[in-house]
Amino acid sequence: MKILANDGLSRNGILALENAGFEVIVVKVAQNQLINYINENHIDIIIVRSGTEVRDDIIDDCPSLKMIARAGVGIDNIDVEYAEASGVRVITASDASSSSVAELVFAHLFGMVRFLHDSNRTMPLEGDSNFKGLKKSYAAGTELRGKTLGIIGFGKIGQNVAKIALSLGMKVLACDPYVEEATIELDFYDGQAIHFNVLTTDKEDVLKNSDFITLHTPYQEGHLISVKEIEMMRDGAGIINTSRGGAIDEVALVDALNEDKLFYAGIDTFENEPTPAIQVLMNHKISLTPHIGSSTIEAQARIAHEIAEQIMEAFEV
């Protein structure tokens, strides 16, 4: 059977699949050439990340296709229901990137509250001529310890975020329509562990009572955070989006930052990828990363392993 890893796959996954008898093709086929390539090469399985879309046209026009594998969590780029209704199975690596995304949340948080995202822009330009002025500008940082982190979406990633927050001495508020409570286990290097039981609450409670909000929800139509939700948030709060583009109304976000309703924002996924809005990219209160939540060496190795295992199990090899 032939597998097209159109957005790449870590070497461990490729080797596992090849050792199981699959032919793995690692090339980047342009979106408008995918149908031709799949048909000409009789591809049975396509593995994608966020860079390739698998819509109904590919599903309809590629009769050899038996499986779509998303090497990650989000499935915004795949017409899942249509695929499965057409007899094409869809699989994801649901847990493999959880800790990597959680760590990125705190990379943004630590950078934001000490203004690293902005000082790293201005120090190369003014560090030698305005050192004292910059020192004064960035002297009003805050600590995360003792603050309340609101987590909207309390699945695997949200719970990994809670682990880090609790280890820092933060209070956690979480909401999720499908999770009523979760036990968070903090494991230490010497084998000791501490358990915290977190009961979820409603979204309004999280918005009103958190110093920082972080989003970890699957795709849904419309904005999860818009003007109404921002108005509920504490004055001076911060918000992080590493979940999906469009979860936050970016126009409302920029307005809230410019009006000092919110002080901080960290954005990894954007409404208009791969061409984010200029007003978002240029706002000095926003910490920016180019959709790299799961892009660590460790996460990609775990993702490749999980995808390979699922493929081999599905085809009984």
N, C-alpha and C positions, 0 to 999 in steps of 0.2 A: 504494500500500500504506500501511496505517496503523500507526504506531508509538505505543505508550503508554509514555512515560518516567515511570513511576509515582513514582519517588524523585528525579526531576529529572535533568538532564543539562547539562553546561556548554554555553555558547552556541556555541562553535566546532563541537561535534558536531551540534547542532541545525541550524545553518546548512549544514553539509556534507550532511546527510541531506536537508534541504529542497531544496537545489540539485540533488540527485540525483533529485528527484521524489517523495520520501516525504512523507507528512503526519505530522508529529510533534505529538503531544498531550502537553503537560506539565501534568498534574494529579495530585493525590494522592487516589487512590481507596482507601477503607477496605478492609481485608483481606476483610471479609465481604460487600463489594459488588463485588469484582473480577470474579467470574464474570458477573454481570449486565452490568456495564459493558463487558467484553470482547465479549460476545455482541451487545449492543445496538448497539455501535459498530463491530463487525466488525474487531476489532484483529488484525493479522497478527503483530506483534512486540511483546513487552513487554520493556522495559529496567528493571531493578531494581538497587538497592543492597542494603544489609543490612536495610532497613526493610520489605521486602515478601517474603512467602514464596510460592513457586510450587510447590505440592504436587500430588499426583496428582489431586485433585478438580478443580483448574483445568485440568490437562492433559486429563482425561477429558471435562469439560463445556464446553470451549471449542474447538470444531472448527475455527475460523478461525485458531487460533494456530499459527504455523509456526516461530517462533524465540523463545527466551528469552535475553536478553543480561544478563549480570551485570556491571555497571559497577564492577568491582573484581576481587579475586582469589578470596576465599573463596566457596564454593558450598554452605555448610551450609544455606542457606535455599531451595535448589532440589532437587527430586527428579530428579537428572541422569539416572541410569540409566533410570528410568521414562519420562522425557521422550523420551530418544533411542530407546528401544524403541517408543515411540508415534509416532515420526516427527517429533518436535519437536526441532529442533537447539538446542544450548546453547553459547553462546560466553562467554568472559570476557576481561577486559583483564589478561593475565597478568603483564606487566612494568611497566606504567605507574606503579604506586605504590611500587615497590621502594625508591627512595631516600627517599621520604617516611616510610615505615614505619621504615627504618633510622635516620633522623634522630630519630624519636620515641623509639626505643630509647635513644639517647644523651641525649636530653632527660631521660628518666627516670634514667639512670645518673648524669649530672652532678648532677641535683637530689638524688638519694638520698645520694650519698657526701658531699655538703656540707649535707645536711639541709634543703634549700630547701623541700621539700614540707611539712615540719613548721614550719619557721620562718615561712613565709608564712601559716600559720594563727595562730601565737602572737604574732608581732610586732604585728599590729593590736590585739591584746587586752592585751599586757603590755609592749610596746616602750617605753612612756613610764614605766612603774612598776618594771620588772624588767630593765632593759637589761643590767646586768652579769651577772645570773643567766642570762639567755638566751645571752649571749656565752659563758659558761662551758659551758652545755649543748651548744652547737653547735661547740665548739672542737676536737672530735676527728674532724674530717673526714679523708678519705683522698684520694689521687690515683689516677687511672686508669692513668697511665703506669706501665709495668712489671708491671701486673696481667694475669692470664689471663682471657680471655673465652671461655666455652664456648658454642658455637652449635649448637643441636639443630635440624636442618633446614637444609641447605646449598644451597637453590635460589637463585633470583635475589635474594630479600630477604636471606637469610642471607649471601650473598656481598657484598651492599652493606653489611651490618653489618660484615663483616670488613674492608672497605676503610677504614671510619672507624676501626675498632679499630687496624688496623696503622698508620694515619697518626698515631695518638695514642701510638704506642710500646707498644701492648699485644701480648701473645702471644695467638694464636688457636688454639683447639682446636675442631674441628667434627666432627659425625657426621651421616650421612645414608645410609640403606640403598641409595640410588640414585646417589650421587655418590661416587666414589673419590678424586678430586682435582679441584682447580679452580685456574686461574690468576687471581689477583687483580691488576688493573692500577690503580695510583694515578696519575691524570692531574693535572698541575699547570698553573697559569695560563699559564706560559711555553712550553707545549708539551712539556715533559719528562715522562717517565713512568717508573715503577718497577714491576717485576713480581715478585709473590710466588707461589710454588707451594705450595698448602695441601693436604696429604694428610689425608683424613678418618680418624677413628679410631672406636672403639666408644663407645656411649652411656655405659657405666660409666666409661671413662677420662675422658670429658668431665665427668661429674658429680663424680668424685673429685678432679680436679685443676684445677678452675676457681674463680676468685674470684667470678665472676659468670656466670650462665647466662641465655641468651636463647632463646626458643622461636619457631621459624618452620616449623611443620609444618602440613599440611592436616588437615582433620577426620578423626577416627577415634573409634571407640567407646571409652568409658572415659577415665580420666585418663592423660596422659603422665607427669605428675609427681604422685606420691602419697607416702605415708609412707615406703615403701621407698626411693624415689629421693632424698627429702630426707635420709634417714639417711646416704646415700652422700656427700652434699655436704659440703664443708668447713665447719667451724664458723665462723660469722660471714659466710658467703657471702651473695650477693644473687641474686635471680631476676627476670626481666622476661618478661611475657607480652603480646605484641602480636599473637598469631597467631589464637587462637580461644577463645571461652569454653568452659570445661570442660577445657582442657589441663592445668590445675593443680587439684588437689583443694584447694579454698579453705579447708576446715576444717583440713586438715593444714597448710596454709601458715600460717594464723593461729596455730595451736598452736606451730609452729616459731618464729615471730616472738616470740610471748609468752614462750617458753622460752629465747630467745636462741640457739637453734640457727642460725637465720638472722638477719641484721641488717637486710636491705633487701629490698623487693619493689616492683616497678612493674607495675601492671595496667592494661591498656587494654581487654581483652575479658574478660567475666565469665560465670560459670556461669549466672546468672539475669538476663540482660538482658531487658528494660530496667529491672529492679528488683534491682540487686545486693544481696547480703547486707549487713545493717547492720554486722556484725562486721568485714567487709572495709572498708567505707566509713569506719568510725570508728577504724581502727587507725592510730596515728600513725607506724608504720614503713612504711606502704604509700603509694607515690606513685600517684596516681589520675588517669586520663583517661577520658572517656566514649566509647570506641571511635572514635578519631579518627586511626588510623594512616595512612589514605590521604587524610585530609581537609585537603589543602593546595590552594591555587589551581592550582599547577603540576601536581600529580598529577591533579586532576580534569580539567584541560584535556587532559592526555595520555590519560587514560582515555577521555574523550569522542571524541578523535581515533581511538584504536585501535578502539573499538566501532563507530564510523561506518565506518571502513575495512573492517572485517570484514563488516558488514551489506551494504555496497555490493558487496563481492566475492562474497558468498554469493548475492546476487540479480542479479549481473552488470549493475550499473548504474554 
